[in-house]
Amino acid sequence: MKEVLLRFLVGGAVVSFFAVAADMLKPKSFAGLLGAAPSVALATLSLTVMKDGKSFAQIEARSMMLGAIAFFFYAWFGSWLLVRRKLPALAVTASSMFLWLAVTFGLWFVVLR
């Protein structure tokens, strides 16, 4: 129970910090980016360091970076399909997920294996 409360407090503090920082930036579209992924990743990594040590947190951080690269390709391809091809959002999301998985497993096979 103590760990859950600590996760809640650290995660909330980091998310709040990034939300305030994002609110100061322009354009406001950055607010969603900075309010979610980096803050959750940093909170998770700091809790991982406290619980499992730095070496385990390094492995987790490396995996997060590879996931972010794969997500970049997912977002790029999805936005390309939505803007250029004017396809429905559900079809774009479903097809882009296959690209995300392919890039993720490709990076895992090349880098982490």
C-alpha positions as a Markdown table, in Angstrom:
| # | Residue | x | y | z |
|---|---|---|---|---|
| 1 | Met | 0.0 | 0.0 | 0.0 |
| 2 | Lys | 2.9 | 2.3 | 0.8 |
| 3 | Glu | 4.3 | 1.8 | -2.7 |
| 4 | Val | 1.0 | 2.6 | -4.4 |
| 5 | Leu | 0.7 | 5.8 | -2.4 |
| 6 | Leu | 4.3 | 6.8 | -3.3 |
| 7 | Arg | 3.6 | 6.1 | -7.0 |
| 8 | Phe | 0.5 | 8.2 | -6.8 |
| 9 | Leu | 2.3 | 11.2 | -5.1 |
| 10 | Val | 5.4 | 11.1 | -7.3 |
| 11 | Gly | 3.4 | 10.6 | -10.5 |
| 12 | Gly | 1.0 | 13.4 | -9.6 |
| 13 | Ala | 3.7 | 15.8 | -8.8 |
| 14 | Val | 5.6 | 15.1 | -12.0 |
| 15 | Val | 2.5 | 15.3 | -14.1 |
| 16 | Ser | 1.5 | 18.6 | -12.5 |
| 17 | Phe | 5.0 | 20.0 | -13.1 |
| 18 | Phe | 4.9 | 19.1 | -16.8 |
| 19 | Ala | 1.3 | 20.4 | -17.1 |
| 20 | Val | 2.3 | 23.8 | -15.8 |
| 21 | Ala | 5.4 | 23.9 | -18.0 |
| 22 | Ala | 3.3 | 22.9 | -21.0 |
| 23 | Asp | 0.7 | 25.6 | -20.2 |
| 24 | Met | 3.4 | 28.2 | -20.5 |
| 25 | Leu | 4.5 | 27.1 | -24.0 |
| 26 | Lys | 3.0 | 28.1 | -27.3 |
| 27 | Pro | 1.3 | 26.6 | -29.2 |
| 28 | Lys | -1.0 | 25.0 | -26.7 |
| 29 | Ser | -0.9 | 21.7 | -28.6 |
| 30 | Phe | 2.3 | 20.9 | -26.7 |
| 31 | Ala | 0.4 | 20.7 | -23.5 |
| 32 | Gly | -0.9 | 17.2 | -24.2 |
| 33 | Leu | 2.5 | 15.9 | -25.2 |
| 34 | Leu | 4.3 | 17.3 | -22.2 |
| 35 | Gly | 1.5 | 16.5 | -19.7 |
| 36 | Ala | 1.4 | 12.8 | -20.4 |
| 37 | Ala | 4.2 | 10.7 | -21.7 |
| 38 | Pro | 7.4 | 12.4 | -20.3 |
| 39 | Ser | 5.9 | 12.9 | -16.8 |
| 40 | Val | 4.7 | 9.3 | -16.5 |
| 41 | Ala | 8.0 | 8.0 | -17.8 |
| 42 | Leu | 10.1 | 10.1 | -15.4 |
| 43 | Ala | 7.8 | 9.1 | -12.5 |
| 44 | Thr | 8.1 | 5.5 | -13.4 |
| 45 | Leu | 11.9 | 5.6 | -13.8 |
| 46 | Ser | 12.4 | 7.4 | -10.5 |
| 47 | Leu | 10.3 | 4.9 | -8.7 |
| 48 | Thr | 12.2 | 2.1 | -10.5 |
| 49 | Val | 15.5 | 3.5 | -9.3 |
| 50 | Met | 14.3 | 3.6 | -5.8 |
| 51 | Lys | 12.9 | 0.1 | -5.8 |
| 52 | Asp | 15.1 | -1.9 | -8.2 |
| 53 | Gly | 18.2 | 0.1 | -8.7 |
| 54 | Lys | 19.9 | 2.1 | -11.4 |
| 55 | Ser | 20.9 | -0.8 | -13.7 |
| 56 | Phe | 17.3 | -2.1 | -13.9 |
| 57 | Ala | 16.1 | 1.5 | -14.6 |
| 58 | Gln | 18.7 | 1.8 | -17.4 |
| 59 | Ile | 17.1 | -1.2 | -19.1 |
| 60 | Glu | 13.7 | 0.3 | -18.7 |
| 61 | Ala | 14.8 | 3.7 | -20.0 |
| 62 | Arg | 16.3 | 2.1 | -23.1 |
| 63 | Ser | 13.1 | 0.2 | -23.7 |
| 64 | Met | 11.1 | 3.5 | -23.3 |
| 65 | Met | 13.3 | 5.2 | -25.9 |
| 66 | Leu | 12.8 | 2.4 | -28.4 |
| 67 | Gly | 9.1 | 2.6 | -27.8 |
| 68 | Ala | 9.2 | 6.4 | -28.4 |
| 69 | Ile | 10.9 | 5.8 | -31.7 |
| 70 | Ala | 8.3 | 3.3 | -32.7 |
| 71 | Phe | 5.5 | 5.7 | -31.6 |
| 72 | Phe | 7.1 | 8.4 | -33.8 |
| 73 | Phe | 6.6 | 6.2 | -36.8 |
| 74 | Tyr | 3.1 | 5.4 | -35.8 |
| 75 | Ala | 2.2 | 9.1 | -35.4 |
| 76 | Trp | 3.9 | 10.1 | -38.6 |
| 77 | Phe | 2.2 | 7.4 | -40.7 |
| 78 | Gly | -1.1 | 8.0 | -39.0 |
| 79 | Ser | -1.1 | 11.7 | -39.6 |
| 80 | Trp | 0.1 | 11.1 | -43.2 |
| 81 | Leu | -2.9 | 8.8 | -43.9 |
| 82 | Leu | -5.3 | 11.2 | -42.2 |
| 83 | Val | -4.1 | 14.4 | -43.9 |
| 84 | Arg | -3.0 | 13.2 | -47.3 |
| 85 | Arg | -5.3 | 10.2 | -48.0 |
| 86 | Lys | -8.3 | 11.5 | -46.0 |
| 87 | Leu | -9.0 | 8.0 | -44.6 |
| 88 | Pro | -11.3 | 7.4 | -41.6 |
| 89 | Ala | -9.6 | 7.6 | -38.2 |
| 90 | Leu | -10.5 | 4.1 | -37.1 |
| 91 | Ala | -9.0 | 2.6 | -40.2 |
| 92 | Val | -5.9 | 4.7 | -39.9 |
| 93 | Thr | -5.5 | 3.8 | -36.2 |
| 94 | Ala | -5.9 | 0.1 | -36.9 |
| 95 | Ser | -3.4 | 0.1 | -39.8 |
| 96 | Ser | -0.9 | 2.3 | -38.0 |
| 97 | Met | -0.9 | -0.1 | -35.0 |
| 98 | Phe | 0.7 | -2.8 | -37.3 |
| 99 | Leu | 3.5 | -0.4 | -38.2 |
| 100 | Trp | 4.0 | 0.5 | -34.6 |
| 101 | Leu | 4.3 | -3.2 | -33.7 |
| 102 | Ala | 6.6 | -3.9 | -36.6 |
| 103 | Val | 9.0 | -1.1 | -35.7 |
| 104 | Thr | 8.9 | -2.0 | -32.0 |
| 105 | Phe | 9.7 | -5.7 | -32.6 |
| 106 | Gly | 12.2 | -4.8 | -35.3 |
| 107 | Leu | 14.0 | -2.4 | -32.8 |
| 108 | Trp | 13.8 | -5.0 | -30.1 |
| 109 | Phe | 15.3 | -7.7 | -32.4 |
| 110 | Val | 18.2 | -5.4 | -33.5 |
| 111 | Val | 19.0 | -3.5 | -30.4 |
| 112 | Leu | 17.9 | -5.4 | -27.3 |
| 113 | Arg | 18.3 | -9.0 | -28.4 |
